[in-house]
């Protein structure tokens, strides 16, 4: 028996084996999402090197959406082996705009027509369907949020997307959404990482993870390397505890940070333009952290 091993050459000149695609989780009936997805980066390189899940959004701009669609259409892989996530705004959202460092006028510029934004997403991506469509953040009121979410439910019925969900919703919001929606959110995408899992405001906390699991909603972590942690990614990737555990497993600090997240049955969406880093992001599933290591990393603040 011969084993086919795919190789890639990184920027330093070293040859590495390309890891297999990430395993998947069923987020809705017959909808299987990769446990590792790539956000706002070069999706073509990702898809050519075992990546299967790509993530974009209306507010990332038309160029980002076009790149995502082109990478999917240009891939040698069948469409049903790829997973595309896009997101649409929820407006008005003064509270979210302030938290994200934007201005309330930004929502006014986007407009409040979620159905039109969904149609714009689909036209810009130039894909027959996406696999997951998320409401990017909560609106100012629950009634406005539900109005926007109903537009996603209609997109699901129309076959524009295979699953729908939410993003930046905390535990109480998730609980209320599940009870009020006609179609339960399949995913809640929030910031979550080592040293960045205690802020309940936008669902970046352990309580929101627990609430999602209680309701069968898949929790997905963006900024899993610490983008929302105090001190940012440097706080996480340069931490002595993280580095010591990485040395024990002969892995990078980034791989340890990602493994800590996925080992909690959380999906991740990460980002990099470095091919070696992308391959490392997929090399998470044939090793594990000990319970003691998980606890040590979970205690970092």
C-alpha positions in Angstrom: 0.0 0.0 0.0 1.3 3.4 -0.9 0.5 6.5 1.1 0.2 9.7 -0.9 1.7 12.6 1.1 1.1 16.2 -0.1 3.9 18.6 0.5 4.2 22.4 0.5 7.2 24.7 0.5 7.0 27.5 3.1 8.6 31.0 2.8 11.6 29.7 4.7 12.3 27.0 2.2 11.3 24.1 4.4 9.1 21.3 3.0 6.1 20.3 5.1 3.4 17.7 4.8 0.0 19.2 4.1 -2.4 18.2 6.9 -5.8 16.7 5.9 -8.9 18.9 5.9 -10.3 19.7 9.3 -13.1 17.5 10.6 -16.6 18.8 10.5 -19.6 19.3 12.8 -23.2 19.0 11.8 -24.7 22.5 12.5 -28.1 21.8 11.0 -29.6 18.7 9.3 -27.2 17.6 6.6 -25.1 20.8 6.9 -21.5 20.0 7.9 -19.2 22.9 8.9 -15.4 22.6 9.0 -14.0 23.0 12.5 -11.4 25.4 11.1 -12.4 28.2 8.7 -10.5 31.1 7.2 -11.6 34.7 7.5 -10.5 37.9 5.7 -7.4 36.6 3.8 -6.4 34.9 0.6 -8.9 32.1 0.3 -7.5 30.6 -2.9 -4.3 29.6 -1.1 -6.3 28.2 1.8 -8.5 26.1 -0.5 -5.5 24.8 -2.4 -3.9 23.5 0.8 -6.6 21.5 2.6 -8.7 24.4 3.8 -12.4 23.9 3.2 -14.3 26.7 5.1 -14.2 30.4 4.1 -15.7 33.3 5.9 -16.7 36.8 4.6 -19.3 39.5 5.3 -21.2 42.4 3.8 -19.3 44.9 5.9 -15.9 43.6 4.7 -16.6 45.2 1.4 -17.4 44.1 -2.1 -13.8 43.3 -2.9 -13.5 40.8 -0.1 -16.8 39.2 -1.1 -15.8 39.0 -4.8 -12.4 37.4 -3.8 -14.3 34.8 -1.7 -16.7 33.9 -4.5 -13.8 33.8 -7.1 -11.8 31.5 -4.8 -14.7 29.1 -4.5 -15.6 29.1 -8.2 -11.9 28.8 -9.1 -11.2 25.9 -6.8 -10.6 22.5 -8.2 -12.8 21.0 -5.5 -16.5 20.3 -6.0 -18.8 23.0 -4.5 -20.3 20.6 -2.0 -16.9 20.0 -0.4 -16.5 23.7 0.4 -18.2 25.7 3.1 -19.0 29.4 2.6 -20.1 31.7 5.5 -21.3 35.3 4.9 -22.8 37.8 7.2 -25.3 40.7 7.0 -25.6 43.7 9.3 -28.4 44.2 11.8 -29.4 47.9 11.9 -30.0 50.2 13.6 -27.3 49.2 16.1 -25.9 52.2 18.0 -24.6 50.0 20.9 -22.8 47.7 18.6 -21.3 50.5 16.5 -19.9 52.1 19.6 -18.4 48.8 20.8 -16.9 48.1 17.4 -15.3 51.6 17.3 -17.7 52.8 14.6 -20.3 55.6 14.4 -24.1 55.2 14.5 -24.1 56.9 11.1 -22.4 53.8 9.7 -25.7 51.9 10.1 -27.5 54.7 8.4 -25.2 54.4 5.5 -25.7 50.7 5.2 -29.5 51.1 5.3 -31.9 48.9 7.3 -33.1 46.6 4.6 -31.7 43.1 5.5 -33.3 41.4 2.5 -31.6 43.9 0.1 -28.3 43.3 1.9 -28.7 39.5 1.5 -29.4 40.0 -2.2 -26.3 42.2 -2.5 -24.2 39.5 -0.7 -25.4 36.8 -3.1 -24.9 38.9 -6.2 -21.4 40.0 -5.1 -20.3 36.5 -4.2 -21.8 35.2 -7.5 -22.6 31.8 -5.9 -25.8 29.8 -6.2 -25.9 29.5 -2.5 -23.9 29.9 0.7 -23.7 27.3 3.4 -24.2 29.7 6.4 -25.6 33.2 6.7 -25.2 35.1 9.9 -26.8 38.2 11.4 -23.5 40.0 12.2 -24.5 41.7 15.4 -27.7 42.5 17.4 -29.9 45.5 16.5 -30.7 48.1 19.1 -34.0 46.4 20.1 -35.0 42.7 20.2 -38.0 43.5 17.8 -35.6 45.0 15.3 -33.3 42.0 15.7 -36.1 39.6 15.0 -37.2 41.5 12.0 -33.7 41.2 10.5 -33.5 37.6 11.5 -36.8 36.8 9.8 -35.1 38.0 6.5 -32.5 35.3 7.0 -35.2 32.7 7.6 -36.8 33.7 4.3 -33.4 33.4 2.6 -33.1 29.9 4.0 -36.6 29.0 2.6 -35.6 30.4 -0.8 -32.5 28.2 -0.9 -30.0 31.1 -0.8 -28.3 29.5 2.2 -28.3 26.1 3.8 -28.2 27.3 7.4 -28.6 30.6 9.3 -27.3 31.9 12.6 -26.1 34.9 14.6 -22.9 36.6 15.7 -21.9 38.6 18.8 -25.0 37.5 20.8 -24.5 36.8 24.5 -26.0 34.1 26.6 -29.3 35.9 27.4 -29.7 37.0 23.7 -29.1 33.4 22.5 -31.7 32.0 24.9 -34.3 34.6 23.8 -33.5 34.1 20.1 -33.9 30.3 20.3 -37.3 30.7 21.9 -38.6 33.4 19.5 -37.2 32.3 16.1 -39.0 30.1 13.6 -35.7 28.5 12.7 -33.2 28.1 15.6 -29.8 29.7 14.9 -27.4 27.0 13.8 -24.3 29.0 14.8 -23.3 31.9 17.1 -19.9 33.4 16.1 -18.2 35.4 18.9 -14.8 36.5 20.0 -13.2 33.8 22.2 -9.7 32.9 23.1 -7.2 32.1 25.9 -7.3 35.2 28.2 -10.3 36.4 26.2 -13.4 34.5 27.4 -14.8 36.5 30.3 -16.6 39.4 28.6 -20.3 38.7 28.5 -21.4 41.8 26.6 -21.0 40.3 23.1 -20.9 36.7 23.9 -17.2 36.4 24.4 -17.5 34.3 27.6 -17.9 30.8 28.9 -21.5 31.4 29.9 -22.4 32.0 26.2 -20.6 28.9 25.2 -22.6 26.9 27.8 -25.9 28.5 26.7 -25.2 27.6 23.1 -24.4 24.0 24.0 -27.6 23.9 26.0 -29.7 24.8 23.0 -27.7 22.9 20.4 -26.3 26.0 18.8 -22.7 25.6 17.5 -20.4 28.2 19.0 -17.8 29.6 16.6 -14.8 31.6 17.8 -13.4 34.5 15.9 -10.1 36.1 17.0 -9.2 32.7 18.6 -5.5 33.8 18.9 -6.5 36.6 21.3 -7.6 39.5 19.2 -10.1 40.6 21.8 -8.1 39.6 24.9 -6.5 42.3 27.0 -3.1 42.8 25.3 -4.2 41.2 22.0 -2.6 38.3 20.3 0.8 39.2 21.8 -0.6 38.6 25.2 -1.6 35.0 24.2 1.2 34.0 21.8 4.0 35.3 24.0 2.6 34.0 27.3 5.2 31.8 29.1 2.6 29.2 30.0 1.4 29.0 26.4 5.0 28.7 25.1 5.9 26.1 27.7 3.0 23.9 26.7 3.8 24.5 23.0 7.3 23.2 23.6 6.0 20.1 25.4 3.9 19.2 22.4 6.4 20.4 19.8 3.8 22.8 18.5 3.6 26.5 18.0 2.0 28.8 20.5 -0.7 29.6 17.9 -1.5 25.9 17.6 -1.8 25.6 21.3 -4.1 28.6 21.4 -6.3 27.1 18.7 -6.2 23.6 20.2 -7.5 25.0 23.5 -10.5 26.4 21.7 -11.3 23.4 19.5 -10.9 21.0 22.3 -13.9 22.6 23.9 -16.0 21.6 20.8 -15.8 25.1 19.5 -15.4 25.9 15.8 -12.8 28.5 14.9 -12.4 31.1 12.2 -8.9 32.4 12.0 -6.8 34.5 9.6 -3.3 34.4 8.0 -1.7 35.1 4.7 1.3 32.8 5.6 1.0 29.3 4.1 3.0 27.7 6.8 0.7 29.3 9.4 -2.4 28.2 7.5 -1.1 24.6 7.5 -0.4 24.8 11.2 -4.0 26.0 11.8 -5.2 22.7 10.3 -2.8 20.6 12.3 -4.9 20.5 15.4 -6.7 17.2 15.5 -4.2 14.3 15.9 -3.0 15.6 19.3 -4.6 17.0 22.5 -3.9 19.0 25.6 -4.1 17.4 29.0 -6.8 18.3 31.4 -4.2 20.1 33.5 -3.0 22.1 30.5 -6.5 23.0 29.5 -7.1 24.3 33.1 -3.8 26.2 33.1 -4.6 27.9 29.8 -8.2 28.6 30.9 -7.0 30.4 34.0 -4.9 32.9 32.1 -6.2 36.5 32.2 
